[in-house]
Amino acid sequence: MGKNMDNTMEYLTLENIAGACRGELCGAKGREKAGITCAVIDSRKLEAGGLFFAARGEKVDGHRFIGQVFEKGAVCVITEKSPEQVEEEHGISKEAWGPYILVRDTFDALKKVAAFYRKQLSLPIVGITGSVGKTSTKEFIAGVLSEKYNVLKTEGNFNNEIGLPLTILRIRREHEAAVLEMGISDFGEMSRLGEMARPDICVITNIGQCHLENLHDRAGIFKAKTEVFDYMQENGEICLNGEDDMLFQVNKANGRPVHHFGISAQEGFDVYATDIESRGLFGSSAVMHMASDLNRKAGTEEVVCPVEIPLPGQHMVINAMAAALVGRLLHLTAEEIQRGIKGVQPVGGRSNILKISDKTVIDDCYNANPVSMKAALDLLSTALERKVAVMGDMFELGEKSDALHGEVGAYAVDKGIDAVFCVGKSARFIYDAAMEKYDGSQDIRYFEDREELLACLPGLLRPHDTILVKASHGMGFASVVEALKTMQD
């Protein structure tokens, strides 16, 4: 798994693409060996010489833009519809077309092309999954590896069956490592993601309580996440969070020993942190211990060094240890790992600390489940000033949803949160459980929806408050953060 010096999209000629997705190549006589410069599903992102996947979405049919992408210089289009059908439905003349590949299902073709391309690549690929912390762990790993390699990483929420193949198809000759986030919500999805990514190194952050509507319980989540093991590269390495009770029990996978990371000196941990000192909202410092020989030969000593973790919360220390372990597997020095961890920046909407006038806002509104809610409350509890939690509904929790929301409400009061503002239908159970713990000192309120909260919020806040904003993405709590930015003292 050394540096990659030979990766390019030259493998993706039109004839190879058609073969990979089992489509019919048309209008390309004499150009069958033409290559592509990019592969996109959004016509606005097409570059000259690019491949456009015309897909039918819930709101927009990509076939409408076939004429435009050929005008922009597309070398080929993958389409479910013939030129005659597109002309009839969208008024685009057949004369506007260039080469195209006719397939049954554009999304399926996208996955097949990405899987084919991945098999041609020799650079190390790190696949990250888990219930909570995937994105932060991805940022830590990419930051560490960037100290030695040219790294491509998943951007934004491109971690599903559309985003992952598009990310794989962004890998170019200059990239020397790739860090791919892999998110699922049902059985079988990880197998489809794994078949495309074929990771050399797999990292699982934890087994929490999310997507329970489909996965039922933690055992189901464990089963679904670990489907990726079946698609590892030969001699691939598996890195598991040893602080997770289920992952700690895994000692072998695919006939090979696994690696564990964490924040305790458990026997068999390859990387762990001790002497953790919280700096509140400004991160932590710790002492990092790394096995000098990951094959665990008898008599080998640890590498021990200080490390600064810039993102707040104990869970971020664990994520940083995952990055250190991957760094060791890919031959980085302790100094490179230290620098990479220290340089990580927060991702918008994920425990991003904002200073707004005299207040501090913890913007963690990208998504939520019981584990991440409690971790966010742990972080809020470290604030020195009045602590305010604005919490909304958590989605996809199945039949246990009411009880799991209640656990969060009780936890907020137990952690000493001064004000708990609950928003949404399911958040009523956060409120009810918090009120059961009420001792007269907390300000606990319920709001039916975001609009009701926003109307009242200015009058509920005080100077120097620290405010956590967290809910599932569908609650639209980014607008709450934006509203806080505009509030005057």
KOLBA-584670 format. One record per residue (C-alpha): residue number from 1; residue in one letter; x, y, z. Coordinates in Angstrom, 1 decimal. Layout:
<NUM; A; <X; Y; Z>>
...
# end
This chain:
<1; M; <0.0; 0.0; 0.0>>
<2; G; <2.6; 2.5; -1.1>>
<3; K; <2.2; 5.7; -3.0>>
<4; N; <0.0; 5.6; -6.1>>
<5; M; <1.7; 7.1; -9.1>>
<6; D; <-0.4; 5.5; -11.9>>
<7; N; <-4.1; 6.3; -11.2>>
<8; T; <-6.0; 8.0; -14.0>>
<9; M; <-9.4; 7.9; -15.7>>
<10; E; <-7.7; 6.5; -18.8>>
<11; Y; <-9.2; 3.1; -17.9>>
<12; L; <-12.6; 4.7; -18.5>>
<13; T; <-12.9; 4.6; -22.3>>
<14; L; <-16.3; 4.6; -23.8>>
<15; E; <-16.1; 0.9; -24.7>>
<16; N; <-14.9; 0.0; -21.2>>
<17; I; <-17.7; 2.1; -19.6>>
<18; A; <-20.3; 0.4; -21.8>>
<19; G; <-18.9; -3.0; -20.9>>
<20; A; <-18.8; -2.2; -17.2>>
<21; C; <-22.5; -1.1; -17.0>>
<22; R; <-23.7; -3.6; -19.6>>
<23; G; <-25.1; -0.9; -21.8>>
<24; E; <-25.3; -0.4; -25.5>>
<25; L; <-22.8; 2.1; -26.9>>
<26; C; <-24.3; 4.1; -29.7>>
<27; G; <-23.1; 6.9; -32.0>>
<28; A; <-19.5; 6.5; -31.1>>
<29; K; <-18.0; 4.9; -34.2>>
<30; G; <-14.3; 5.5; -34.3>>
<31; R; <-14.4; 7.0; -30.7>>
<32; E; <-14.8; 3.8; -28.7>>
<33; K; <-11.4; 4.3; -27.1>>
<34; A; <-12.1; 7.9; -26.1>>
<35; G; <-11.5; 8.6; -22.4>>
<36; I; <-13.4; 10.9; -20.0>>
<37; T; <-12.3; 13.8; -17.9>>
<38; C; <-15.0; 13.5; -15.2>>
<39; A; <-18.2; 11.7; -14.4>>
<40; V; <-21.2; 13.6; -13.0>>
<41; I; <-24.9; 13.3; -12.3>>
<42; D; <-25.3; 17.1; -11.9>>
<43; S; <-25.2; 18.7; -15.4>>
<44; R; <-23.9; 22.0; -13.8>>
<45; K; <-20.7; 20.2; -12.7>>
<46; L; <-19.8; 18.8; -16.1>>
<47; E; <-16.4; 19.6; -17.6>>
<48; A; <-15.5; 19.4; -21.3>>
<49; G; <-14.8; 15.8; -22.1>>
<50; G; <-17.0; 14.5; -19.2>>
<51; L; <-19.5; 11.7; -18.8>>
<52; F; <-23.0; 12.6; -17.8>>
<53; F; <-25.3; 10.2; -16.1>>
<54; A; <-28.9; 11.2; -17.0>>
<55; A; <-30.9; 10.0; -14.0>>
<56; R; <-34.5; 10.4; -13.1>>
<57; G; <-34.8; 11.9; -9.7>>
<58; E; <-37.8; 12.6; -7.5>>
<59; K; <-38.1; 16.2; -8.7>>
<60; V; <-35.9; 16.5; -11.8>>
<61; D; <-35.4; 14.2; -14.8>>
<62; G; <-31.7; 14.5; -15.9>>
<63; H; <-32.7; 13.5; -19.4>>
<64; R; <-33.9; 17.1; -19.8>>
<65; F; <-30.3; 18.3; -19.8>>
<66; I; <-28.8; 16.0; -22.4>>
<67; G; <-28.8; 18.7; -25.1>>
<68; Q; <-27.1; 21.2; -22.7>>
<69; V; <-24.3; 18.8; -21.6>>
<70; F; <-23.4; 18.0; -25.2>>
<71; E; <-23.2; 21.8; -25.8>>
<72; K; <-20.8; 22.0; -22.9>>
<73; G; <-18.6; 19.4; -24.4>>
<74; A; <-19.8; 16.1; -22.9>>
<75; V; <-18.0; 13.1; -24.5>>
<76; C; <-20.8; 10.7; -23.7>>
<77; V; <-24.2; 10.4; -21.9>>
<78; I; <-25.5; 7.4; -20.0>>
<79; T; <-29.2; 7.3; -20.5>>
<80; E; <-32.3; 5.2; -19.8>>
<81; K; <-34.1; 6.8; -22.7>>
<82; S; <-33.5; 6.7; -26.5>>
<83; P; <-33.0; 9.9; -28.4>>
<84; E; <-36.5; 9.5; -29.9>>
<85; Q; <-38.1; 9.2; -26.5>>
<86; V; <-36.2; 12.2; -25.1>>
<87; E; <-37.2; 14.2; -28.2>>
<88; E; <-40.8; 13.3; -27.6>>
<89; E; <-40.8; 14.0; -23.9>>
<90; H; <-38.4; 17.0; -23.6>>
<91; G; <-38.2; 18.4; -27.1>>
<92; I; <-34.5; 17.8; -27.5>>
<93; S; <-33.6; 17.1; -31.1>>
<94; K; <-31.8; 13.9; -31.9>>
<95; E; <-29.3; 16.1; -33.8>>
<96; A; <-28.1; 17.5; -30.5>>
<97; W; <-26.8; 14.2; -29.3>>
<98; G; <-23.3; 12.8; -29.3>>
<99; P; <-22.3; 9.3; -28.2>>
<100; Y; <-24.5; 7.7; -25.6>>
<101; I; <-24.8; 4.4; -23.7>>
<102; L; <-28.3; 3.1; -23.3>>
<103; V; <-29.0; 1.3; -20.0>>
<104; R; <-31.9; 0.0; -18.0>>
<105; D; <-31.1; 1.9; -14.9>>
<106; T; <-28.8; 4.9; -14.7>>
<107; F; <-28.2; 4.7; -11.0>>
<108; D; <-27.2; 1.0; -11.3>>
<109; A; <-24.9; 1.9; -14.2>>
<110; L; <-23.2; 4.6; -12.0>>
<111; K; <-22.5; 1.9; -9.4>>
<112; K; <-21.2; -0.6; -11.9>>
<113; V; <-18.9; 2.0; -13.6>>
<114; A; <-17.5; 3.1; -10.2>>
<115; A; <-16.9; -0.6; -9.2>>
<116; F; <-15.0; -1.2; -12.4>>
<117; Y; <-12.9; 1.9; -12.0>>
<118; R; <-12.1; 1.0; -8.4>>
<119; K; <-10.7; -2.3; -9.5>>
<120; Q; <-8.2; -0.6; -11.7>>
<121; L; <-6.8; 1.6; -8.9>>
<122; S; <-3.8; 0.8; -6.8>>
<123; L; <-3.9; 3.5; -4.2>>
<124; P; <-4.9; 2.7; -0.6>>
<125; I; <-8.6; 3.3; 0.2>>
<126; V; <-9.8; 3.8; 3.7>>
<127; G; <-13.5; 3.1; 4.2>>
<128; I; <-15.3; 4.5; 7.3>>
<129; T; <-18.6; 3.5; 8.7>>
<130; G; <-20.4; 3.5; 12.1>>
<131; S; <-23.4; 4.9; 13.8>>
<132; V; <-21.9; 8.2; 15.0>>
<133; G; <-18.7; 10.1; 14.2>>
<134; K; <-18.1; 9.0; 10.6>>
<135; T; <-17.6; 12.5; 9.2>>
<136; S; <-15.4; 13.7; 12.1>>
<137; T; <-13.3; 10.5; 11.9>>
<138; K; <-13.0; 11.0; 8.1>>
<139; E; <-11.7; 14.5; 8.7>>
<140; F; <-9.1; 13.3; 11.2>>
<141; I; <-7.9; 10.5; 9.0>>
<142; A; <-7.7; 12.7; 5.9>>
<143; G; <-5.9; 15.3; 7.9>>
<144; V; <-3.4; 12.9; 9.2>>
<145; L; <-2.8; 11.2; 5.8>>
<146; S; <-2.4; 14.5; 4.1>>
<147; E; <0.8; 15.0; 6.0>>
<148; K; <2.4; 12.4; 3.7>>
<149; Y; <0.0; 11.7; 0.8>>
<150; N; <-2.2; 13.6; -1.7>>
<151; V; <-5.6; 12.6; -0.3>>
<152; L; <-9.1; 12.6; -1.8>>
<153; K; <-11.9; 12.4; 0.7>>
<154; T; <-15.7; 12.3; 0.7>>
<155; E; <-17.2; 15.8; 0.5>>
<156; G; <-20.4; 16.8; 2.3>>
<157; N; <-23.0; 14.0; 2.6>>
<158; F; <-21.7; 12.0; -0.4>>
<159; N; <-21.7; 8.8; 1.6>>
<160; N; <-24.6; 6.8; 0.1>>
<161; E; <-25.2; 4.7; -3.0>>
<162; I; <-25.1; 7.8; -5.2>>
<163; G; <-22.5; 9.9; -3.4>>
<164; L; <-20.0; 7.1; -2.9>>
<165; P; <-19.6; 6.1; -6.6>>
<166; L; <-19.4; 9.8; -7.6>>
<167; T; <-16.6; 10.2; -5.1>>
<168; I; <-14.7; 7.1; -6.4>>
<169; L; <-15.0; 8.6; -9.9>>
<170; R; <-13.3; 11.7; -8.6>>
<171; I; <-10.0; 9.9; -8.0>>
<172; R; <-7.3; 11.0; -10.3>>
<173; R; <-3.7; 10.2; -11.2>>
<174; E; <-2.3; 12.6; -8.6>>
<175; H; <-4.1; 11.1; -5.6>>
<176; E; <-2.1; 8.8; -3.4>>
<177; A; <-4.8; 7.8; -0.9>>
<178; A; <-8.6; 8.1; -0.6>>
<179; V; <-10.8; 8.3; 2.5>>
<180; L; <-14.4; 7.3; 1.8>>
<181; E; <-17.3; 7.7; 4.2>>
<182; M; <-19.9; 4.9; 4.0>>
<183; G; <-23.4; 5.5; 5.4>>
<184; I; <-26.3; 3.1; 5.5>>
<185; S; <-29.9; 2.8; 6.8>>
<186; D; <-30.8; -0.8; 5.9>>
<187; F; <-29.5; -4.3; 5.4>>
<188; G; <-27.8; -4.9; 2.1>>
<189; E; <-26.7; -1.3; 1.5>>
<190; M; <-23.2; -1.9; 3.0>>
<191; S; <-22.7; -4.8; 0.7>>
<192; R; <-23.5; -2.6; -2.3>>
<193; L; <-21.2; 0.2; -1.0>>
<194; G; <-18.5; -2.3; -0.1>>
<195; E; <-18.6; -3.9; -3.6>>
<196; M; <-17.8; -0.4; -5.0>>
<197; A; <-15.2; 0.8; -2.4>>
<198; R; <-13.3; -2.5; -1.8>>
<199; P; <-11.4; -0.8; 1.1>>
<200; D; <-7.8; -1.6; 2.0>>
<201; I; <-8.5; -0.3; 5.5>>
<202; C; <-11.9; -0.3; 7.2>>
<203; V; <-12.7; 1.8; 10.2>>
<204; I; <-15.9; 1.3; 12.3>>
<205; T; <-16.5; 4.2; 14.8>>
<206; N; <-19.2; 2.5; 16.9>>
<207; I; <-22.5; 0.6; 17.0>>
<208; G; <-25.1; 3.0; 18.2>>
<209; Q; <-28.9; 3.4; 18.0>>
<210; C; <-29.8; 4.8; 14.7>>
<211; H; <-31.9; 3.7; 11.7>>
<212; L; <-33.7; 1.3; 14.1>>
<213; E; <-36.8; 1.4; 11.9>>
<214; N; <-35.0; -0.9; 9.4>>
<215; L; <-32.2; -2.4; 11.5>>
<216; H; <-34.3; -3.1; 14.6>>
<217; D; <-31.6; -3.1; 17.3>>
<218; R; <-27.9; -2.8; 17.9>>
<219; A; <-27.3; -6.4; 16.8>>
<220; G; <-28.9; -5.6; 13.5>>
<221; I; <-26.8; -2.5; 13.1>>
<222; F; <-23.7; -4.5; 13.9>>
<223; K; <-24.7; -7.1; 11.2>>
<224; A; <-25.4; -4.4; 8.6>>
<225; K; <-22.2; -2.4; 9.2>>
<226; T; <-19.9; -5.4; 9.2>>
<227; E; <-21.2; -6.5; 5.8>>
<228; V; <-18.2; -4.5; 4.5>>
<229; F; <-15.8; -7.1; 5.8>>
<230; D; <-16.8; -9.3; 2.9>>
<231; Y; <-15.6; -6.8; 0.4>>
<232; M; <-12.2; -5.9; 1.9>>
<233; Q; <-9.1; -6.1; -0.3>>
<234; E; <-7.0; -9.2; 0.3>>
<235; N; <-4.9; -8.7; 3.4>>
<236; G; <-7.0; -5.6; 4.2>>
<237; E; <-6.8; -4.1; 7.7>>
<238; I; <-9.8; -3.6; 10.1>>
<239; C; <-9.7; -0.9; 12.7>>
<240; L; <-12.4; -0.9; 15.4>>
<241; N; <-13.3; 1.3; 18.3>>
<242; G; <-12.4; -0.7; 21.4>>
<243; E; <-14.5; 1.5; 23.6>>
<244; D; <-17.6; 0.1; 22.0>>
<245; D; <-18.8; -3.0; 23.8>>
<246; M; <-19.8; -4.8; 20.6>>
<247; L; <-16.7; -3.9; 18.6>>
<248; F; <-14.4; -4.7; 21.5>>
<249; Q; <-15.6; -8.4; 21.3>>
<250; V; <-14.4; -8.7; 17.6>>
<251; N; <-10.8; -10.1; 17.6>>
<252; K; <-10.7; -11.6; 14.1>>
<253; A; <-12.4; -10.9; 10.8>>
<254; N; <-11.7; -12.6; 7.4>>
<255; G; <-9.3; -14.8; 9.3>>
<256; R; <-7.1; -11.9; 10.3>>
<257; P; <-6.6; -10.1; 13.7>>
<258; V; <-8.3; -6.7; 13.9>>
<259; H; <-6.8; -3.5; 15.4>>
<260; H; <-8.5; -1.6; 18.2>>
<261; F; <-8.2; 2.0; 19.2>>
<262; G; <-9.6; 3.9; 22.1>>
<263; I; <-8.9; 6.0; 25.2>>
<264; S; <-8.0; 3.2; 27.7>>
<265; A; <-5.0; 1.0; 27.9>>
<266; Q; <-6.9; -2.2; 27.2>>
<267; E; <-4.9; -5.2; 26.4>>
<268; G; <-4.6; -5.5; 22.6>>
<269; F; <-5.3; -1.8; 21.8>>
<270; D; <-2.9; -0.7; 19.1>>
<271; V; <-3.4; 3.0; 19.6>>
<272; Y; <-4.9; 4.7; 22.7>>
<273; A; <-4.9; 7.9; 24.6>>
<274; T; <-4.3; 8.6; 28.3>>
<275; D; <-3.9; 11.7; 30.5>>
<276; I; <-6.8; 13.4; 28.6>>
<277; E; <-7.3; 17.0; 29.7>>
<278; S; <-10.4; 18.8; 28.4>>
<279; R; <-10.0; 22.3; 27.2>>
<280; G; <-13.8; 22.7; 27.1>>
<281; L; <-15.1; 23.8; 23.8>>
<282; F; <-11.5; 24.3; 22.5>>
<283; G; <-10.6; 20.6; 22.4>>
<284; S; <-8.4; 18.4; 24.5>>
<285; S; <-4.8; 17.4; 25.1>>
<286; A; <-3.7; 13.9; 25.7>>
<287; V; <-0.8; 11.4; 25.6>>
<288; M; <-1.0; 9.1; 22.6>>
<289; H; <0.3; 5.6; 22.8>>
<290; M; <1.0; 3.7; 19.6>>
<291; A; <2.3; 0.2; 19.1>>
<292; S; <5.6; 0.4; 17.4>>
<293; D; <4.9; -2.9; 15.6>>
<294; L; <1.3; -3.4; 14.6>>
<295; N; <2.0; -7.1; 14.1>>
<296; R; <2.4; -7.2; 17.9>>
<297; K; <5.8; -9.0; 18.0>>
<298; A; <6.9; -9.9; 21.5>>
<299; G; <9.1; -7.3; 23.1>>
<300; T; <8.2; -4.3; 21.0>>
<301; E; <7.8; -1.0; 22.7>>
<302; E; <5.2; 1.7; 22.5>>
<303; V; <5.6; 5.0; 20.8>>
<304; V; <4.4; 7.6; 23.3>>
<305; C; <3.9; 11.3; 22.5>>
<306; P; <1.7; 14.2; 23.4>>
<307; V; <-1.1; 15.2; 21.0>>
<308; E; <-3.5; 18.2; 20.8>>
<309; I; <-7.0; 17.4; 19.6>>
<310; P; <-8.6; 20.7; 18.4>>
<311; L; <-12.2; 19.5; 18.3>>
<312; P; <-14.1; 19.3; 21.6>>
<313; G; <-15.4; 16.3; 23.4>>
<314; Q; <-14.0; 12.9; 24.6>>
<315; H; <-15.5; 11.3; 21.5>>
<316; M; <-13.2; 13.4; 19.3>>
<317; V; <-10.2; 12.0; 21.2>>
<318; I; <-11.4; 8.5; 20.1>>
<319; N; <-11.8; 9.7; 16.5>>
<320; A; <-8.3; 11.1; 16.6>>
<321; M; <-7.0; 7.7; 17.8>>
<322; A; <-8.7; 6.1; 14.8>>
<323; A; <-6.8; 8.5; 12.6>>
<324; A; <-3.5; 7.7; 14.4>>
<325; L; <-4.0; 4.0; 13.9>>
<326; V; <-4.7; 4.4; 10.1>>
<327; G; <-1.6; 6.7; 9.9>>
<328; R; <0.5; 3.9; 11.5>>
<329; L; <-0.8; 1.4; 9.1>>
<330; L; <0.1; 3.7; 6.2>>
<331; H; <3.6; 4.3; 7.6>>
<332; L; <3.3; 7.8; 8.9>>
<333; T; <5.7; 9.0; 11.6>>
<334; A; <4.5; 10.0; 15.1>>
<335; E; <5.4; 13.6; 14.2>>
<336; E; <3.3; 13.5; 11.0>>
<337; I; <0.3; 12.0; 13.0>>
<338; Q; <0.6; 14.7; 15.7>>
<339; R; <0.6; 17.5; 13.1>>
<340; G; <-2.3; 16.0; 11.1>>
<341; I; <-4.5; 15.7; 14.2>>
<342; K; <-3.7; 19.2; 15.5>>
<343; G; <-4.6; 20.7; 12.1>>
<344; V; <-8.1; 19.3; 11.8>>
<345; Q; <-10.9; 21.8; 11.3>>
<346; P; <-14.5; 21.4; 12.2>>
<347; V; <-17.1; 20.6; 9.6>>
<348; G; <-20.1; 22.9; 9.3>>
<349; G; <-23.1; 21.5; 11.2>>
<350; R; <-21.0; 19.0; 13.2>>
<351; S; <-20.0; 20.3; 16.6>>
<352; N; <-18.8; 23.5; 14.9>>
<353; I; <-18.1; 26.2; 17.6>>
<354; L; <-19.3; 29.6; 16.6>>
<355; K; <-18.7; 32.9; 18.5>>
<356; I; <-21.7; 35.1; 17.8>>
<357; S; <-21.6; 38.4; 19.6>>
<358; D; <-21.4; 37.6; 23.3>>
<359; K; <-22.7; 34.1; 22.9>>
<360; T; <-21.2; 30.8; 21.9>>
<361; V; <-23.1; 28.4; 19.6>>
<362; I; <-22.4; 24.7; 19.1>>
<363; D; <-23.7; 24.1; 15.6>>
<364; D; <-24.4; 20.3; 15.5>>
<365; C; <-27.5; 20.3; 13.5>>
<366; Y; <-26.4; 18.0; 10.6>>
<367; N; <-28.0; 14.9; 12.2>>
<368; A; <-28.9; 13.3; 15.5>>
<369; N; <-29.4; 10.0; 17.2>>
<370; P; <-29.4; 9.1; 20.9>>
<371; V; <-25.6; 8.5; 21.0>>
<372; S; <-24.7; 11.7; 19.3>>
<373; M; <-27.2; 13.7; 21.3>>
<374; K; <-25.7; 12.5; 24.6>>
<375; A; <-22.2; 13.2; 23.2>>
<376; A; <-23.3; 16.7; 22.3>>
<377; L; <-24.7; 17.3; 25.8>>
<378; D; <-21.4; 16.0; 27.3>>
<379; L; <-19.7; 18.7; 25.2>>
<380; L; <-22.2; 21.4; 26.2>>
<381; S; <-21.8; 20.5; 29.9>>
<382; T; <-18.1; 21.6; 29.7>>
<383; A; <-19.1; 25.2; 29.0>>
<384; L; <-18.4; 27.8; 31.7>>
<385; E; <-21.4; 30.0; 31.2>>
<386; R; <-25.2; 29.2; 31.1>>
<387; K; <-25.8; 26.1; 29.1>>
<388; V; <-28.7; 26.0; 26.7>>
<389; A; <-29.7; 22.9; 24.7>>
<390; V; <-32.0; 23.4; 21.7>>
<391; M; <-33.0; 19.9; 20.7>>
<392; G; <-35.4; 18.6; 18.1>>
<393; D; <-36.7; 15.3; 16.8>>
<394; M; <-34.5; 12.3; 16.0>>
<395; F; <-35.7; 10.3; 13.1>>
<396; E; <-35.7; 6.6; 12.1>>
<397; L; <-35.7; 5.3; 15.7>>
<398; G; <-38.5; 2.8; 15.1>>
<399; E; <-40.8; 1.6; 17.9>>
<400; K; <-38.3; 2.6; 20.6>>
<401; S; <-38.4; 6.3; 19.5>>
<402; D; <-40.4; 7.6; 22.4>>
<403; A; <-38.2; 6.0; 25.0>>
<404; L; <-35.0; 7.0; 23.3>>
<405; H; <-36.1; 10.6; 23.1>>
<406; G; <-37.0; 10.4; 26.8>>
<407; E; <-33.5; 9.1; 27.7>>
<408; V; <-32.0; 12.2; 26.1>>
<409; G; <-34.3; 14.5; 28.1>>
<410; A; <-33.3; 12.9; 31.4>>
<411; Y; <-29.7; 12.9; 30.4>>
<412; A; <-29.7; 16.7; 29.7>>
<413; V; <-30.9; 17.4; 33.2>>
<414; D; <-28.5; 14.9; 34.8>>
<415; K; <-25.6; 16.7; 32.9>>
<416; G; <-26.5; 20.0; 34.5>>
<417; I; <-27.9; 21.7; 31.4>>
<418; D; <-29.5; 25.0; 32.6>>
<419; A; <-32.1; 25.4; 29.8>>
<420; V; <-33.6; 22.7; 27.7>>
<421; F; <-35.8; 23.8; 24.7>>
<422; C; <-37.5; 20.9; 23.0>>
<423; V; <-38.9; 21.2; 19.4>>
<424; G; <-41.0; 18.8; 17.4>>
<425; K; <-43.6; 16.0; 17.8>>
<426; S; <-41.1; 13.4; 19.1>>
<427; A; <-39.2; 16.0; 21.2>>
<428; R; <-42.3; 16.1; 23.4>>
<429; F; <-40.8; 13.0; 25.0>>
<430; I; <-37.5; 14.8; 25.6>>
<431; Y; <-39.5; 17.5; 27.4>>
<432; D; <-41.6; 15.1; 29.5>>
<433; A; <-38.5; 13.2; 30.7>>
<434; A; <-36.7; 16.4; 31.5>>
<435; M; <-39.6; 17.7; 33.5>>
<436; E; <-39.6; 14.5; 35.5>>
<437; K; <-36.1; 15.4; 36.6>>
<438; Y; <-36.9; 19.0; 37.1>>
<439; D; <-35.7; 20.5; 40.4>>
<440; G; <-36.8; 24.0; 40.0>>
<441; S; <-33.5; 25.4; 38.7>>
<442; Q; <-33.8; 24.6; 35.0>>
<443; D; <-35.7; 26.4; 32.3>>
<444; I; <-37.4; 23.5; 30.4>>
<445; R; <-39.8; 24.4; 27.5>>
<446; Y; <-41.6; 22.7; 24.7>>
<447; F; <-42.3; 24.1; 21.2>>
<448; E; <-44.5; 22.3; 18.6>>
<449; D; <-42.3; 23.4; 15.7>>
<450; R; <-39.3; 25.4; 14.6>>
<451; E; <-41.3; 28.5; 13.8>>
<452; E; <-42.7; 28.7; 17.4>>
<453; L; <-39.2; 28.3; 18.8>>
<454; L; <-37.7; 31.0; 16.6>>
<455; A; <-40.5; 33.5; 17.6>>
<456; C; <-39.7; 33.0; 21.3>>
<457; L; <-36.0; 32.3; 21.3>>
<458; P; <-34.6; 35.9; 21.5>>
<459; G; <-36.5; 36.5; 24.8>>
<460; L; <-35.2; 33.2; 26.3>>
<461; L; <-31.5; 33.8; 25.8>>
<462; R; <-29.2; 35.7; 28.1>>
<463; P; <-25.8; 37.3; 27.5>>
<464; H; <-22.9; 34.9; 27.4>>
<465; D; <-25.0; 31.8; 26.9>>
<466; T; <-23.5; 28.7; 25.3>>
<467; I; <-26.2; 27.2; 23.0>>
<468; L; <-26.3; 23.7; 21.6>>
<469; V; <-28.4; 23.3; 18.4>>
<470; K; <-29.0; 19.7; 17.5>>
<471; A; <-31.7; 17.6; 15.7>>
<472; S; <-32.0; 15.3; 12.8>>
<473; H; <-31.2; 17.0; 9.5>>
<474; G; <-34.9; 16.9; 8.3>>
<475; M; <-35.8; 19.3; 11.2>>
<476; G; <-34.1; 22.1; 9.3>>
<477; F; <-32.2; 23.4; 12.4>>
<478; A; <-29.6; 25.1; 10.2>>
<479; S; <-32.2; 27.9; 10.1>>
<480; V; <-32.0; 28.2; 13.9>>
<481; V; <-28.2; 28.7; 13.7>>
<482; E; <-28.8; 31.3; 11.0>>
<483; A; <-31.3; 33.1; 13.2>>
<484; L; <-28.9; 33.1; 16.1>>
<485; K; <-26.3; 34.8; 13.9>>
<486; T; <-28.7; 37.6; 13.2>>
<487; M; <-29.8; 38.2; 16.8>>
<488; Q; <-28.6; 41.4; 18.4>>
<489; D; <-27.3; 41.7; 21.9>>
# end
